[in-house]
Amino acid sequence: MPKLLAILLLSSALISPAFAEEITAWRLFVGDHTDPKVTALDLETGDALGSFPLASPAALYTTHSGEAVFAVQGAGNQISAIGTGIAIDDHGDHGDIKISAPAAIEAVVSGERPVHFVEHNGKIALFFDGTGKTSTVGEHAWIDAGDVSAVEFDSGAPHHGVAAPWGDYTLISVPNPEDPTKLPIGINVLDKAGAVVGDTHGCADLHGEASSGDILAIACAEGLLLVTGSGEPKIEKIGYEGLPTGKATTLIGGQGLQYFLGNYGADKVVIIEPGADAVYRLVELPTRRVHFVTDPVRPRFAYIFTEDGQLRQLDVVSGELTNAVKVTEPYSMDGEWSLPRPRLAVAGDVIAVTDPNAGTVHLVDAATFKVTRDLPVEGLPYTVVAVGGSGSVH
């Protein structure tokens, strides 16, 4: 064999994905309802990979990269980050995966009563109800370099609000001028300098937002605000035409299919498809819902946990409930909203269901829709996010 040909063949072998091992790795990060901590679990083995102390119990979020979990500690007045130890580098024809131990990131963002966390294209907006201010930080600056230097804007008054980054702009809620303790009345668009661009976009009782594809939706008493555009955001309002009296206050964005899933009354959800002939499709549930998520792996499905202990599969294409499995004992929705009740996360081919009363995370196979395993977790496992995927290891 000519020497040059041998070198070329060797070089090709070294860089070809065919000579790499393909692996899949998923981890669950579980927040306790009462104790200020997050537990990291290996999905395959069920082993605890670490326990991370917090300032207070937290709502958990992750971004599209999945490289960190962000713990929003409202009572602890801070947001901290935990490196997941899973990083997938997209190379177009394949992805490389790097796996390491999960680790706390030292840098935290502090502020009075943080509540809402919104990420868009690598920017994170954190809204602090106690001050009415928002801090926008770079995701990778935070998790790679511990840089939490932020651009800060003031909405004008402390209130239960939200902010969302949108390229060079920031959307921020407008407090009720008569009583800021009530829900916001609209959205302002701010430029880089914090100046208001255009008029306030009215949105009575603003509560709930989500992204799906290139659309951001914000829930109002009278309908939804839809945000689009690659430069200055374009905002239009669509009413709840065709629906009974009511409103959405929680939205989840579909992945793979562009739609939103929202609550609409205690025992209903609504499928929202902007631009479709029928924008809204109301789905009646057999009993009151506790929590719901969309499936990023199987885009046509979403999952709803109801107070009778059942996990239900929703086909968002047909608008029908297509599967159900009993996972826990009943969890009544009577009483305070903040009581410990199950939460859901999709981890590849598994739907994870926390069960605070049993100290367990139940794993439901997405294909067979049967409970396949139970992972014990000390304390009251409550909030949960899943991170992971598949990639090559060279």
C-alpha positions in Angstrom: 0.0 0.0 0.0 1.4 3.4 -0.9 2.5 5.3 2.2 0.3 8.4 1.4 -2.8 6.2 1.0 -2.1 4.5 4.3 -1.8 7.8 6.1 -5.1 9.0 4.5 -6.9 5.9 5.6 -5.5 6.2 9.1 -6.6 9.8 9.3 -10.0 9.0 8.1 -10.4 6.3 10.7 -9.3 8.6 13.5 -11.9 11.3 12.6 -14.8 9.1 11.5 -17.8 8.7 13.8 -17.9 5.1 12.7 -14.9 4.4 15.0 -16.6 6.0 18.0 -18.8 4.4 20.6 -22.4 5.7 20.8 -23.7 6.0 24.3 -26.8 7.4 26.0 -26.8 9.1 29.4 -29.6 10.6 31.4 -29.7 12.2 34.8 -32.5 13.4 37.0 -32.2 16.4 39.4 -34.7 16.3 42.2 -35.5 19.1 44.5 -36.9 18.4 48.0 -40.1 20.1 49.0 -39.0 21.0 52.5 -35.2 20.5 52.8 -33.1 23.0 50.8 -31.3 20.5 48.6 -31.1 19.0 45.1 -30.3 15.3 44.6 -28.7 14.1 41.3 -29.6 10.6 40.2 -28.2 8.4 37.4 -31.2 7.2 35.5 -29.8 3.9 34.4 -28.5 2.8 37.8 -30.6 4.8 40.1 -27.5 5.8 42.0 -27.3 9.2 43.8 -24.5 11.1 42.1 -24.5 13.9 44.6 -26.6 16.1 46.9 -26.3 19.9 46.6 -27.3 22.2 49.5 -29.4 25.3 48.7 -30.5 28.4 50.6 -34.1 27.3 50.5 -36.3 24.8 48.6 -36.2 25.6 44.9 -38.0 25.5 41.6 -35.7 23.8 39.1 -35.1 24.8 35.4 -32.7 23.7 32.7 -31.9 25.2 29.3 -31.7 23.8 25.8 -28.0 22.9 26.3 -28.7 20.8 29.4 -25.3 21.7 30.8 -26.7 23.1 34.0 -29.7 23.0 36.3 -30.8 26.3 37.8 -32.3 26.4 41.2 -34.5 29.4 41.8 -34.8 29.8 45.6 -37.5 32.4 46.2 -37.3 32.2 50.0 -33.5 32.1 49.9 -33.2 35.2 47.7 -30.8 33.6 45.1 -30.5 31.5 42.0 -27.7 29.0 41.9 -26.5 26.6 39.2 -25.4 23.0 39.2 -23.3 21.6 36.3 -25.1 18.5 35.1 -21.9 16.8 33.9 -23.4 16.0 30.5 -22.4 18.0 27.5 -23.3 17.2 23.9 -21.4 19.0 21.1 -23.4 19.1 17.9 -21.2 18.4 14.8 -24.0 18.3 12.3 -23.8 14.6 11.2 -23.3 13.5 14.8 -22.9 14.7 18.4 -20.0 14.1 20.8 -21.0 13.5 24.4 -18.8 14.3 27.4 -19.8 12.9 30.8 -18.4 13.9 34.2 -19.6 14.2 37.8 -22.3 16.8 38.5 -20.9 19.8 40.4 -22.1 22.9 42.0 -21.2 26.2 40.3 -19.9 28.7 42.8 -21.3 31.8 41.3 -24.9 32.7 42.3 -27.2 35.6 41.4 -28.8 37.2 44.4 -31.9 39.3 44.7 -35.1 39.7 46.7 -37.6 36.9 46.0 -36.7 35.5 42.6 -39.5 33.6 40.9 -39.4 33.5 37.2 -36.6 32.1 35.1 -36.8 32.5 31.3 -34.1 31.5 28.8 -34.0 32.4 25.1 -31.1 31.8 22.7 -28.5 31.6 25.5 -29.7 34.5 27.5 -31.4 34.1 30.9 -33.8 36.6 32.4 -34.4 36.4 36.1 -37.3 38.3 37.6 -37.3 39.3 41.3 -40.8 39.8 42.7 -39.4 41.6 45.8 -37.9 44.5 43.8 -39.7 44.3 40.4 -36.2 44.2 38.8 -34.9 41.7 36.2 -31.3 40.6 35.7 -30.2 39.2 32.3 -27.1 37.0 32.3 -25.4 34.9 29.7 -25.9 31.1 30.2 -22.5 30.0 29.1 -20.7 32.9 30.8 -22.4 31.7 34.0 -21.8 28.0 33.8 -18.4 28.0 32.0 -16.7 31.0 33.6 -18.7 31.8 36.7 -19.5 35.2 35.2 -22.8 36.4 36.6 -22.4 40.1 35.6 -25.9 41.1 34.6 -27.8 43.7 32.7 -30.5 45.0 35.1 -33.8 46.7 34.4 -36.5 48.0 36.7 -40.2 47.4 36.0 -41.2 50.2 38.3 -42.6 48.4 41.3 -42.3 45.1 43.2 -44.9 42.6 41.8 -45.4 39.0 40.7 -43.9 39.6 37.2 -41.8 38.1 34.5 -39.1 39.1 32.0 -38.0 37.5 28.8 -34.8 38.2 26.7 -35.4 38.6 23.0 -32.2 39.3 21.1 -31.2 42.9 21.8 -34.5 43.5 23.6 -36.1 42.6 26.9 -39.8 42.0 27.5 -40.8 42.9 31.0 -44.2 42.9 32.8 -45.9 46.1 33.8 -47.2 46.3 37.4 -50.8 47.2 38.2 -50.5 51.0 38.9 -53.4 50.9 41.3 -52.2 47.9 43.3 -48.9 46.2 42.4 -49.7 43.2 44.6 -52.2 42.2 41.9 -51.1 40.5 38.7 -49.5 42.7 36.0 -51.5 44.5 33.3 -49.2 44.2 30.3 -45.8 43.9 28.7 -43.3 46.6 27.8 -40.5 46.1 25.2 -37.1 47.6 26.3 -34.1 48.3 24.2 -30.5 47.8 25.2 -30.5 51.0 27.2 -33.7 50.1 29.0 -35.9 52.6 27.1 -39.5 51.5 26.3 -40.0 50.8 22.6 -43.5 51.5 21.4 -46.7 51.3 23.6 -47.5 48.9 26.4 -49.0 45.7 25.2 -52.1 45.2 27.4 -52.4 41.8 29.1 -54.7 41.8 32.1 -53.8 39.3 34.9 -50.6 38.4 33.1 -49.4 35.0 34.3 -47.7 32.2 32.4 -45.3 32.2 29.5 -43.6 29.6 27.2 -41.7 29.3 24.0 -42.3 26.9 21.1 -40.1 27.2 18.0 -39.8 30.9 17.2 -42.9 32.0 19.1 -43.1 33.2 22.7 -46.6 33.1 24.2 -47.8 35.0 27.3 -51.1 34.2 29.0 -53.6 37.0 29.8 -57.1 37.1 31.2 -58.5 37.9 27.7 -56.2 35.8 25.5 -52.6 35.3 24.6 -49.8 37.7 23.5 -47.8 36.1 20.7 -44.2 37.3 20.3 -42.4 36.8 17.0 -39.7 38.4 14.9 -35.9 38.1 14.6 -35.2 41.8 15.4 -37.5 44.0 17.3 -40.2 41.7 18.7 -43.6 41.8 17.1 -46.5 41.3 19.5 -50.1 40.4 18.6 -53.0 39.4 20.8 -55.4 36.5 20.2 -58.5 36.1 22.2 -59.9 32.9 23.7 -62.5 32.6 20.9 -64.5 29.4 21.0 -63.6 28.6 24.6 -65.8 28.8 27.6 -65.2 31.6 30.1 -61.9 31.1 31.7 -58.2 31.8 31.2 -54.8 30.0 31.0 -52.3 30.7 33.7 -49.6 28.1 32.9 -48.2 27.4 29.5 -45.8 24.7 28.3 -44.2 24.9 24.8 -44.2 22.0 22.4 -40.9 20.8 20.9 -40.7 19.3 17.4 -44.3 20.4 16.9 -45.2 24.1 17.3 -47.9 24.3 19.9 -48.6 25.3 23.5 -50.3 23.3 26.2 -52.1 25.3 28.9 -54.3 24.9 31.9 -57.9 26.0 31.5 -59.9 25.3 34.6 -59.1 22.8 37.3 -60.0 19.7 35.2 -59.1 20.8 31.6 -56.1 21.6 29.4 -56.1 23.5 26.2 -54.0 22.7 23.1 -53.0 26.0 21.4 -51.8 26.1 17.8 -51.2 29.7 16.6 -52.1 30.1 12.9 -54.3 27.0 12.8 -57.9 27.1 11.6 -58.9 26.1 15.1 -56.4 27.8 17.4 -57.8 26.2 20.6 -58.8 22.7 21.4 -60.1 22.0 24.9 -59.4 18.7 26.5 -61.6 17.5 29.4 -59.8 15.5 32.1 -61.5 12.8 34.2 -60.5 14.7 37.4 -58.4 17.7 38.4 -54.9 17.9 37.0 -51.8 18.2 39.2 -49.0 18.8 36.7 -48.3 18.4 32.9 -45.4 18.4 30.5 -44.7 18.1 26.8 -42.5 15.3 25.3 -39.4 16.6 23.5 -38.6 13.1 22.1 -42.1 12.1 20.9 -43.4 15.5 19.8 -47.1 14.4 19.4 -47.4 13.5 23.1 -47.8 15.3 26.3 -48.4 13.9 29.8 -50.8 15.0 32.5 -50.8 13.8 36.1 -54.2 13.9 37.8 -55.2 13.9 41.4 -56.4 10.3 41.3 -52.7 9.2 41.0 -52.9 8.5 37.2 -50.4 9.6 34.6 -52.3 10.3 31.3 -50.9 10.5 27.8 -52.3 13.2 25.5 -52.0 12.9 21.7 -51.9 16.6 20.8 -52.5 15.7 17.1 -55.8 14.0 17.7 -56.5 16.0 20.9 -57.4 12.7 22.7 -56.3 11.0 25.9 -54.8 7.8 24.6 -53.2 6.0 27.6 -53.3 6.0 31.4 -51.4 4.3 34.2 -51.9 4.4 37.9 -48.6 5.6 39.4 -49.2 6.8 43.0 -51.9 7.0 45.6 -54.3 9.9 45.2 -53.0 13.5 45.7 -56.0 15.8 46.3 -55.8 19.3 44.8 -57.8 20.6 47.8 -55.7 22.8 50.1 -52.8 25.1 49.4 -51.2 25.1 45.9 -47.8 24.7 47.5 -48.4 21.4 49.2 -46.0 18.5 48.1 -47.6 16.9 45.0 -46.0 14.9 42.1 -44.1 16.6 39.3 -43.1 15.2 35.9 -40.1 15.2 33.6 -39.3 13.3 30.4 -35.9 11.6 30.3 -35.5 10.0 26.9 -37.7 6.9 26.8 -38.9 7.4 30.4 -41.4 9.7 32.2 -40.2 10.4 35.7 -42.9 11.0 38.3 -42.0 12.3 41.8 -44.0 10.9 44.7 -43.3 13.0 47.8 -45.4 11.0 50.1 -43.6 7.8 49.2 -40.1 9.2 49.0 -39.8 7.8 45.5 -39.4 8.7 41.8 -41.4 6.4 39.6 -40.2 5.6 36.1 -42.8 5.0 33.4 -41.8 3.5 30.0 -43.0 5.9 27.3 -43.6 3.0 24.8 -45.5 0.5 27.0 -46.9 3.1 29.4 -46.1 0.9 32.4 -44.2 1.7 35.6 -40.9 -0.1 35.2 -38.8 1.1 38.2 -38.9 3.0 41.4 -36.0 5.1 42.6 -35.9 5.8 46.3 -35.0 9.4 47.3 -34.6 10.6 50.9 -37.0 13.3 52.1 -39.9 14.6 50.0 -38.8 14.4 46.3 -40.8 17.2 44.6 -39.5 19.3 41.7 -37.6 17.4 38.9 -35.8 18.1 35.7 -34.1 15.6 33.3 -31.0 16.2 31.3 -29.1 13.9 28.9 -29.1 12.4 25.4 -27.0 10.3 23.1 -23.6 11.0 21.5 -20.3 9.6 20.4 -17.3 9.0 22.6 -14.1 8.9 20.5 
